[in-house]
Amino acid sequence: MILQSFPNAIPFHGLIGGLMIGLAAAVLLLGAGRVAGISGLFARASTLSKSGPPWALAFAFVLSMLAGALTIDWINDGVTAIYPSSTILLIIGGLLVGFGTRLGSGCTSGHGVCGMSRFSIRSLIATPVFIVAGIATVALMRVIGVTP
């Protein structure tokens, strides 16, 4: 299925990926009583944070995400990622994402996938802010001529 506005879109892959993310979030919530906020799990797995789920659980979740990405890369005979050519922009972007994650008490996975499904007021506010900030960032990057 090809969408006219997005000729390189592969909706079926997106559907499968979304189902897998939802399943992982549900298993973690129902099985361990924990929300699958990736930034929090990563902080716990890398010992940047002492709070949150048990270290082994966080480490296993993060390791599983890496294994899944490597598996998809292997199945597809390589995945091409396109980044802005400016290392400075990548560093600034990473720092801003980290700052926003701390400021918003969670990341897009924690708020957008888990928080929205639980009707968390904080997530119902944070998720549209993430989306608007993403749209504004892409628009700004295009205006200044930095597009992948």
ZAZARO-19988 format. One record per atom (N, C-alpha, C, O): residue in one letter; atom name; x, y, z. Coordinates in steps of 0.05 Angstrom, whole numbers, plus 5000, padded with zeros to 4 digits. Example, Ala and Ser with C-alpha at 12.3 -4.5 7.8 and 13.67 -1.06 7.14 Angstrom:
<sites>
- A, N, 5264, 4886, 5156
- A, CA, 5246, 4910, 5156
- A, C, 5264, 4934, 5156
- A, O, 5285, 4934, 5169
- S, N, 5257, 4955, 5142
- S, CA, 5273, 4979, 5143
- S, C, 5258, 5001, 5157
- S, O, 5268, 5023, 5161
</sites>
This chain:
<sites>
- M, N, 5017, 4976, 5000
- M, CA, 5000, 5000, 5000
- M, C, 5018, 5025, 5000
- M, O, 5034, 5028, 5018
- I, N, 5014, 5041, 4981
- I, CA, 5030, 5066, 4979
- I, C, 5012, 5090, 4983
- I, O, 4991, 5092, 4970
- L, N, 5020, 5107, 5000
- L, CA, 5005, 5132, 5005
- L, C, 5017, 5154, 4988
- L, O, 5041, 5157, 4986
- Q, N, 5000, 5169, 4975
- Q, CA, 5010, 5190, 4956
- Q, C, 5028, 5210, 4969
- Q, O, 5048, 5218, 4957
- S, N, 5022, 5219, 4993
- S, CA, 5038, 5239, 5006
- S, C, 5064, 5227, 5018
- S, O, 5083, 5242, 5023
- F, N, 5064, 5201, 5023
- F, CA, 5087, 5188, 5035
- F, C, 5094, 5164, 5018
- F, O, 5088, 5141, 5025
- P, N, 5108, 5168, 4995
- P, CA, 5113, 5146, 4977
- P, C, 5131, 5124, 4988
- P, O, 5130, 5101, 4979
- N, N, 5146, 5130, 5009
- N, CA, 5164, 5110, 5021
- N, C, 5152, 5097, 5046
- N, O, 5165, 5081, 5060
- A, N, 5127, 5104, 5052
- A, CA, 5114, 5093, 5076
- A, C, 5108, 5063, 5073
- A, O, 5102, 5054, 5051
- I, N, 5111, 5049, 5095
- I, CA, 5104, 5021, 5096
- I, C, 5086, 5017, 5119
- I, O, 5095, 5009, 5141
- P, N, 5060, 5022, 5116
- P, CA, 5041, 5022, 5138
- P, C, 5039, 4996, 5153
- P, O, 5036, 4995, 5178
- F, N, 5042, 4974, 5139
- F, CA, 5041, 4948, 5153
- F, C, 5063, 4945, 5173
- F, O, 5058, 4934, 5195
- H, N, 5087, 4953, 5166
- H, CA, 5109, 4952, 5185
- H, C, 5104, 4969, 5210
- H, O, 5110, 4961, 5232
- G, N, 5092, 4993, 5205
- G, CA, 5085, 5010, 5227
- G, C, 5064, 4997, 5245
- G, O, 5065, 5000, 5270
- L, N, 5045, 4984, 5233
- L, CA, 5024, 4970, 5248
- L, C, 5036, 4948, 5266
- L, O, 5030, 4946, 5290
- I, N, 5053, 4932, 5254
- I, CA, 5066, 4911, 5269
- I, C, 5083, 4922, 5292
- I, O, 5082, 4912, 5314
- G, N, 5099, 4943, 5286
- G, CA, 5115, 4956, 5306
- G, C, 5098, 4967, 5329
- G, O, 5105, 4963, 5352
- G, N, 5076, 4980, 5322
- G, CA, 5058, 4991, 5342
- G, C, 5046, 4969, 5360
- G, O, 5045, 4972, 5384
- L, N, 5038, 4947, 5347
- L, CA, 5027, 4925, 5363
- L, C, 5049, 4913, 5382
- L, O, 5042, 4906, 5404
- M, N, 5073, 4911, 5372
- M, CA, 5095, 4901, 5389
- M, C, 5101, 4919, 5413
- M, O, 5105, 4910, 5435
- I, N, 5101, 4945, 5408
- I, CA, 5105, 4965, 5429
- I, C, 5082, 4963, 5450
- I, O, 5087, 4962, 5474
- G, N, 5058, 4962, 5440
- G, CA, 5035, 4959, 5458
- G, C, 5036, 4933, 5474
- G, O, 5029, 4933, 5498
- L, N, 5043, 4911, 5461
- L, CA, 5045, 4886, 5475
- L, C, 5067, 4887, 5497
- L, O, 5063, 4877, 5519
- A, N, 5090, 4898, 5490
- A, CA, 5112, 4900, 5510
- A, C, 5103, 4917, 5534
- A, O, 5108, 4911, 5557
- A, N, 5089, 4939, 5528
- A, CA, 5080, 4957, 5549
- A, C, 5059, 4942, 5567
- A, O, 5060, 4945, 5591
- A, N, 5041, 4928, 5554
- A, CA, 5020, 4913, 5569
- A, C, 5033, 4891, 5586
- A, O, 5025, 4887, 5609
- V, N, 5052, 4876, 5575
- V, CA, 5065, 4855, 5591
- V, C, 5079, 4866, 5615
- V, O, 5078, 4855, 5637
- L, N, 5094, 4889, 5611
- L, CA, 5108, 4901, 5633
- L, C, 5088, 4911, 5654
- L, O, 5093, 4908, 5678
- L, N, 5067, 4924, 5646
- L, CA, 5047, 4935, 5665
- L, C, 5032, 4913, 5679
- L, O, 5030, 4913, 5704
- L, N, 5022, 4893, 5664
- L, CA, 5007, 4872, 5677
- L, C, 5024, 4851, 5691
- L, O, 5016, 4841, 5712
- G, N, 5048, 4846, 5681
- G, CA, 5066, 4827, 5693
- G, C, 5082, 4837, 5716
- G, O, 5087, 4822, 5735
- A, N, 5091, 4862, 5715
- A, CA, 5108, 4872, 5735
- A, C, 5097, 4897, 5749
- A, O, 5109, 4907, 5768
- G, N, 5074, 4906, 5740
- G, CA, 5062, 4930, 5752
- G, C, 5078, 4956, 5746
- G, O, 5077, 4975, 5762
- R, N, 5093, 4956, 5724
- R, CA, 5110, 4979, 5717
- R, C, 5102, 4990, 5690
- R, O, 5095, 4976, 5672
- V, N, 5104, 5017, 5688
- V, CA, 5099, 5031, 5663
- V, C, 5125, 5029, 5646
- V, O, 5147, 5032, 5656
- A, N, 5121, 5024, 5620
- A, CA, 5144, 5021, 5602
- A, C, 5153, 5049, 5592
- A, O, 5152, 5054, 5568
- G, N, 5163, 5065, 5610
- G, CA, 5175, 5090, 5602
- G, C, 5205, 5085, 5596
- G, O, 5220, 5079, 5615
- I, N, 5212, 5087, 5572
- I, CA, 5239, 5079, 5563
- I, C, 5261, 5095, 5577
- I, O, 5281, 5085, 5584
- S, N, 5256, 5122, 5580
- S, CA, 5277, 5138, 5592
- S, C, 5281, 5129, 5621
- S, O, 5304, 5128, 5630
- G, N, 5260, 5123, 5635
- G, CA, 5263, 5114, 5663
- G, C, 5276, 5087, 5665
- G, O, 5292, 5082, 5682
- L, N, 5268, 5069, 5647
- L, CA, 5280, 5042, 5646
- L, C, 5310, 5044, 5639
- L, O, 5326, 5030, 5651
- F, N, 5316, 5061, 5620
- F, CA, 5345, 5064, 5613
- F, C, 5361, 5077, 5636
- F, O, 5383, 5068, 5641
- A, N, 5349, 5097, 5649
- A, CA, 5363, 5109, 5671
- A, C, 5368, 5089, 5693
- A, O, 5390, 5089, 5706
- R, N, 5349, 5072, 5698
- R, CA, 5352, 5051, 5719
- R, C, 5372, 5030, 5711
- R, O, 5389, 5022, 5726
- A, N, 5370, 5021, 5685
- A, CA, 5389, 5000, 5675
- A, C, 5418, 5010, 5675
- A, O, 5436, 4994, 5679
- S, N, 5421, 5035, 5669
- S, CA, 5449, 5046, 5668
- S, C, 5458, 5057, 5695
- S, O, 5479, 5070, 5697
- T, N, 5442, 5053, 5716
- T, CA, 5447, 5062, 5743
- T, C, 5449, 5092, 5746
- T, O, 5461, 5102, 5765
- L, N, 5437, 5107, 5728
- L, CA, 5435, 5136, 5731
- L, C, 5414, 5143, 5751
- L, O, 5413, 5165, 5762
- S, N, 5396, 5124, 5756
- S, CA, 5374, 5128, 5775
- S, C, 5373, 5104, 5794
- S, O, 5377, 5081, 5786
- K, N, 5368, 5110, 5819
- K, CA, 5365, 5088, 5839
- K, C, 5336, 5081, 5843
- K, O, 5330, 5060, 5855
- S, N, 5317, 5098, 5833
- S, CA, 5289, 5092, 5836
- S, C, 5278, 5078, 5811
- S, O, 5291, 5078, 5791
- G, N, 5255, 5067, 5814
- G, CA, 5242, 5054, 5791
- G, C, 5241, 5024, 5795
- G, O, 5243, 5014, 5817
- P, N, 5239, 5009, 5773
- P, CA, 5237, 4980, 5775
- P, C, 5264, 4968, 5784
- P, O, 5284, 4981, 5784
- P, N, 5263, 4943, 5791
- P, CA, 5289, 4929, 5798
- P, C, 5308, 4931, 5774
- P, O, 5300, 4931, 5751
- W, N, 5334, 4933, 5781
- W, CA, 5354, 4937, 5760
- W, C, 5353, 4915, 5739
- W, O, 5355, 4921, 5716
- A, N, 5350, 4890, 5748
- A, CA, 5350, 4868, 5729
- A, C, 5327, 4870, 5709
- A, O, 5331, 4864, 5685
- L, N, 5304, 4878, 5718
- L, CA, 5281, 4882, 5700
- L, C, 5287, 4904, 5680
- L, O, 5282, 4900, 5656
- A, N, 5297, 4927, 5689
- A, CA, 5303, 4949, 5671
- A, C, 5324, 4941, 5651
- A, O, 5322, 4947, 5627
- F, N, 5345, 4927, 5660
- F, CA, 5367, 4919, 5643
- F, C, 5357, 4899, 5622
- F, O, 5364, 4902, 5598
- A, N, 5340, 4880, 5630
- A, CA, 5329, 4861, 5611
- A, C, 5312, 4874, 5590
- A, O, 5313, 4867, 5567
- F, N, 5296, 4894, 5598
- F, CA, 5278, 4908, 5579
- F, C, 5295, 4923, 5559
- F, O, 5290, 4922, 5535
- V, N, 5315, 4938, 5568
- V, CA, 5332, 4954, 5550
- V, C, 5348, 4935, 5532
- V, O, 5350, 4940, 5508
- L, N, 5358, 4913, 5543
- L, CA, 5373, 4894, 5527
- L, C, 5355, 4882, 5505
- L, O, 5363, 4877, 5483
- S, N, 5330, 4876, 5512
- S, CA, 5310, 4865, 5493
- S, C, 5304, 4885, 5471
- S, O, 5301, 4877, 5448
- M, N, 5303, 4911, 5477
- M, CA, 5299, 4930, 5456
- M, C, 5322, 4931, 5437
- M, O, 5318, 4932, 5412
- L, N, 5346, 4929, 5447
- L, CA, 5370, 4929, 5430
- L, C, 5370, 4903, 5413
- L, O, 5376, 4904, 5389
- A, N, 5364, 4881, 5425
- A, CA, 5363, 4855, 5410
- A, C, 5342, 4856, 5389
- A, O, 5346, 4846, 5367
- G, N, 5319, 4869, 5394
- G, CA, 5298, 4871, 5374
- G, C, 5307, 4888, 5351
- G, O, 5302, 4881, 5328
- A, N, 5320, 4910, 5357
- A, CA, 5330, 4928, 5335
- A, C, 5351, 4913, 5318
- A, O, 5350, 4916, 5293
- L, N, 5369, 4899, 5331
- L, CA, 5389, 4884, 5316
- L, C, 5377, 4861, 5299
- L, O, 5386, 4856, 5277
- T, N, 5356, 4849, 5310
- T, CA, 5342, 4828, 5295
- T, C, 5328, 4839, 5270
- T, O, 5330, 4828, 5248
- I, N, 5315, 4862, 5273
- I, CA, 5302, 4875, 5250
- I, C, 5323, 4883, 5229
- I, O, 5319, 4880, 5205
- D, N, 5346, 4894, 5239
- D, CA, 5367, 4901, 5221
- D, C, 5377, 4877, 5205
- D, O, 5383, 4879, 5181
- W, N, 5380, 4855, 5219
- W, CA, 5390, 4830, 5206
- W, C, 5369, 4819, 5186
- W, O, 5377, 4811, 5164
- I, N, 5344, 4819, 5194
- I, CA, 5323, 4809, 5176
- I, C, 5321, 4825, 5151
- I, O, 5317, 4815, 5129
- N, N, 5323, 4851, 5154
- N, CA, 5321, 4870, 5131
- N, C, 5347, 4874, 5116
- N, O, 5348, 4891, 5099
- D, N, 5368, 4860, 5123
- D, CA, 5394, 4863, 5111
- D, C, 5404, 4891, 5113
- D, O, 5414, 4903, 5094
- G, N, 5401, 4902, 5137
- G, CA, 5410, 4929, 5142
- G, C, 5388, 4950, 5141
- G, O, 5370, 4948, 5125
- V, N, 5390, 4969, 5159
- V, CA, 5370, 4991, 5160
- V, C, 5386, 5017, 5157
- V, O, 5406, 5021, 5170
- T, N, 5376, 5034, 5140
- T, CA, 5390, 5060, 5135
- T, C, 5377, 5081, 5152
- T, O, 5353, 5086, 5149
- A, N, 5392, 5094, 5169
- A, CA, 5382, 5116, 5185
- A, C, 5395, 5142, 5173
- A, O, 5418, 5142, 5167
- I, N, 5379, 5163, 5171
- I, CA, 5389, 5188, 5161
- I, C, 5388, 5209, 5183
- I, O, 5366, 5214, 5194
- Y, N, 5410, 5221, 5189
- Y, CA, 5413, 5241, 5210
- Y, C, 5423, 5267, 5198
- Y, O, 5435, 5267, 5177
- P, N, 5417, 5289, 5211
- P, CA, 5429, 5314, 5202
- P, C, 5460, 5312, 5203
- P, O, 5471, 5298, 5220
- S, N, 5473, 5325, 5184
- S, CA, 5502, 5322, 5182
- S, C, 5517, 5336, 5204
- S, O, 5541, 5332, 5207
- S, N, 5504, 5353, 5219
- S, CA, 5517, 5368, 5240
- S, C, 5518, 5353, 5267
- S, O, 5497, 5347, 5279
- T, N, 5542, 5347, 5276
- T, CA, 5545, 5333, 5301
- T, C, 5536, 5351, 5324
- T, O, 5524, 5341, 5343
- I, N, 5541, 5377, 5322
- I, CA, 5532, 5396, 5342
- I, C, 5501, 5395, 5345
- I, O, 5491, 5394, 5368
- L, N, 5487, 5395, 5323
- L, CA, 5457, 5393, 5324
- L, C, 5448, 5367, 5337
- L, O, 5429, 5367, 5352
- L, N, 5462, 5345, 5332
- L, CA, 5454, 5320, 5344
- L, C, 5459, 5321, 5374
- L, O, 5442, 5311, 5390
- I, N, 5481, 5333, 5383
- I, CA, 5487, 5335, 5411
- I, C, 5466, 5353, 5425
- I, O, 5456, 5346, 5446
- I, N, 5461, 5376, 5413
- I, CA, 5441, 5395, 5424
- I, C, 5414, 5381, 5426
- I, O, 5400, 5383, 5446
- G, N, 5406, 5368, 5404
- G, CA, 5381, 5354, 5404
- G, C, 5379, 5333, 5426
- G, O, 5358, 5330, 5439
- G, N, 5400, 5317, 5429
- G, CA, 5400, 5297, 5450
- G, C, 5398, 5309, 5478
- G, O, 5383, 5299, 5495
- L, N, 5412, 5331, 5483
- L, CA, 5411, 5344, 5509
- L, C, 5383, 5356, 5513
- L, O, 5372, 5354, 5536
- L, N, 5371, 5367, 5492
- L, CA, 5344, 5378, 5495
- L, C, 5323, 5356, 5501
- L, O, 5305, 5360, 5517
- V, N, 5326, 5334, 5488
- V, CA, 5308, 5311, 5493
- V, C, 5311, 5302, 5522
- V, O, 5291, 5297, 5535
- G, N, 5336, 5299, 5531
- G, CA, 5341, 5291, 5559
- G, C, 5329, 5311, 5578
- G, O, 5317, 5303, 5598
- F, N, 5333, 5336, 5573
- F, CA, 5322, 5357, 5591
- F, C, 5292, 5356, 5591
- F, O, 5279, 5358, 5612
- G, N, 5280, 5354, 5567
- G, CA, 5251, 5352, 5565
- G, C, 5239, 5328, 5579
- G, O, 5218, 5329, 5591
- T, N, 5254, 5306, 5577
- T, CA, 5245, 5281, 5591
- T, C, 5244, 5285, 5621
- T, O, 5225, 5277, 5634
- R, N, 5264, 5298, 5632
- R, CA, 5265, 5303, 5661
- R, C, 5244, 5324, 5668
- R, O, 5230, 5320, 5688
- L, N, 5241, 5345, 5652
- L, CA, 5222, 5366, 5657
- L, C, 5193, 5355, 5656
- L, O, 5176, 5363, 5672
- G, N, 5188, 5338, 5636
- G, CA, 5161, 5327, 5633
- G, C, 5155, 5302, 5649
- G, O, 5134, 5289, 5646
- S, N, 5174, 5294, 5666
- S, CA, 5171, 5270, 5683
- S, C, 5166, 5245, 5666
- S, O, 5149, 5228, 5673
- G, N, 5179, 5243, 5643
- G, CA, 5176, 5219, 5627
- G, C, 5180, 5225, 5597
- G, O, 5182, 5249, 5589
- C, N, 5181, 5204, 5582
- C, CA, 5186, 5207, 5553
- C, C, 5161, 5200, 5537
- C, O, 5139, 5195, 5549
- T, N, 5163, 5200, 5511
- T, CA, 5140, 5195, 5494
- T, C, 5129, 5168, 5498
- T, O, 5105, 5164, 5497
- S, N, 5146, 5148, 5504
- S, CA, 5135, 5121, 5508
- S, C, 5120, 5120, 5535
- S, O, 5098, 5108, 5536
- G, N, 5131, 5132, 5555
- G, CA, 5117, 5131, 5581
- G, C, 5091, 5146, 5581
- G, O, 5071, 5136, 5591
- H, N, 5091, 5170, 5569
- H, CA, 5067, 5187, 5569
- H, C, 5049, 5178, 5546
- H, O, 5025, 5174, 5550
- G, N, 5060, 5176, 5522
- G, CA, 5044, 5172, 5498
- G, C, 5032, 5144, 5496
- G, O, 5008, 5141, 5489
- V, N, 5047, 5124, 5503
- V, CA, 5036, 5096, 5501
- V, C, 5023, 5088, 5527
- V, O, 5000, 5079, 5527
- C, N, 5037, 5091, 5549
- C, CA, 5026, 5080, 5575
- C, C, 5008, 5100, 5589
- C, O, 4986, 5093, 5598
- G, N, 5016, 5125, 5590
- G, CA, 5000, 5145, 5605
- G, C, 4974, 5151, 5592
- G, O, 4953, 5154, 5605
- M, N, 4974, 5154, 5565
- M, CA, 4949, 5159, 5551
- M, C, 4929, 5137, 5554
- M, O, 4905, 5141, 5558
- S, N, 4939, 5112, 5554
- S, CA, 4921, 5089, 5556
- S, C, 4909, 5087, 5584
- S, O, 4888, 5074, 5588
- R, N, 4922, 5099, 5604
- R, CA, 4912, 5099, 5631
- R, C, 4898, 5125, 5638
- R, O, 4890, 5130, 5661
- F, N, 4894, 5143, 5618
- F, CA, 4881, 5169, 5621
- F, C, 4894, 5186, 5643
- F, O, 4880, 5200, 5658
- S, N, 4921, 5185, 5644
- S, CA, 4936, 5201, 5662
- S, C, 4934, 5231, 5653
- S, O, 4940, 5237, 5630
- I, N, 4925, 5248, 5671
- I, CA, 4922, 5276, 5665
- I, C, 4949, 5288, 5655
- I, O, 4950, 5302, 5635
- R, N, 4970, 5281, 5669
- R, CA, 4997, 5291, 5662
- R, C, 5004, 5282, 5634
- R, O, 5015, 5298, 5618
- S, N, 4997, 5257, 5627
- S, CA, 5003, 5247, 5600
- S, C, 4985, 5259, 5579
- S, O, 4993, 5263, 5556
- L, N, 4960, 5264, 5586
- L, CA, 4941, 5277, 5567
- L, C, 4950, 5305, 5560
- L, O, 4943, 5315, 5539
- I, N, 4965, 5318, 5578
- I, CA, 4977, 5344, 5572
- I, C, 5004, 5342, 5558
- I, O, 5009, 5356, 5539
- A, N, 5021, 5324, 5568
- A, CA, 5048, 5321, 5558
- A, C, 5049, 5312, 5529
- A, O, 5065, 5322, 5513
- T, N, 5032, 5293, 5521
- T, CA, 5034, 5281, 5495
- T, C, 5028, 5301, 5473
- T, O, 5043, 5303, 5453
- P, N, 5007, 5317, 5475
- P, CA, 5003, 5338, 5454
- P, C, 5026, 5358, 5453
- P, O, 5033, 5369, 5432
- V, N, 5038, 5364, 5476
- V, CA, 5061, 5382, 5477
- V, C, 5084, 5370, 5462
- V, O, 5097, 5384, 5446
- F, N, 5089, 5344, 5465
- F, CA, 5110, 5330, 5450
- F, C, 5105, 5332, 5420
- F, O, 5123, 5338, 5404
- I, N, 5080, 5328, 5412
- I, CA, 5073, 5328, 5384
- I, C, 5077, 5356, 5372
- I, O, 5089, 5359, 5350
- V, N, 5067, 5376, 5385
- V, CA, 5070, 5404, 5376
- V, C, 5100, 5412, 5375
- V, O, 5108, 5425, 5356
- A, N, 5115, 5404, 5395
- A, CA, 5143, 5410, 5395
- A, C, 5158, 5397, 5372
- A, O, 5176, 5408, 5360
- G, N, 5150, 5372, 5366
- G, CA, 5162, 5358, 5344
- G, C, 5156, 5371, 5317
- G, O, 5173, 5374, 5300
- I, N, 5131, 5379, 5314
- I, CA, 5123, 5393, 5289
- I, C, 5138, 5419, 5286
- I, O, 5148, 5426, 5265
- A, N, 5140, 5434, 5308
- A, CA, 5154, 5460, 5308
- A, C, 5183, 5456, 5302
- A, O, 5195, 5472, 5287
- T, N, 5195, 5435, 5313
- T, CA, 5224, 5430, 5308
- T, C, 5229, 5423, 5279
- T, O, 5248, 5433, 5267
- V, N, 5212, 5406, 5267
- V, CA, 5216, 5399, 5239
- V, C, 5212, 5423, 5222
- V, O, 5228, 5428, 5203
- A, N, 5192, 5440, 5227
- A, CA, 5188, 5464, 5212
- A, C, 5212, 5483, 5214
- A, O, 5221, 5494, 5194
- L, N, 5222, 5487, 5238
- L, CA, 5245, 5504, 5242
- L, C, 5270, 5493, 5228
- L, O, 5284, 5508, 5215
- M, N, 5274, 5467, 5229
- M, CA, 5297, 5455, 5215
- M, C, 5295, 5459, 5185
- M, O, 5315, 5463, 5172
- R, N, 5271, 5457, 5175
- R, CA, 5268, 5461, 5146
- R, C, 5272, 5490, 5138
- R, O, 5284, 5496, 5118
- V, N, 5263, 5509, 5155
- V, CA, 5267, 5537, 5150
- V, C, 5297, 5545, 5150
- V, O, 5305, 5560, 5133
- I, N, 5312, 5534, 5169
- I, CA, 5341, 5540, 5170
- I, C, 5357, 5523, 5151
- I, O, 5382, 5526, 5149
- G, N, 5344, 5504, 5137
- G, CA, 5358, 5488, 5117
- G, C, 5372, 5464, 5127
- G, O, 5389, 5453, 5113
- V, N, 5365, 5454, 5150
- V, CA, 5377, 5430, 5161
- V, C, 5356, 5407, 5160
- V, O, 5341, 5403, 5179
- T, N, 5356, 5393, 5138
- T, CA, 5338, 5370, 5135
- T, C, 5354, 5346, 5127
- T, O, 5373, 5348, 5112
- P, N, 5346, 5323, 5137
- P, CA, 5360, 5299, 5129
- P, C, 5355, 5291, 5100
- P, O, 5366, 5271, 5091
</sites>
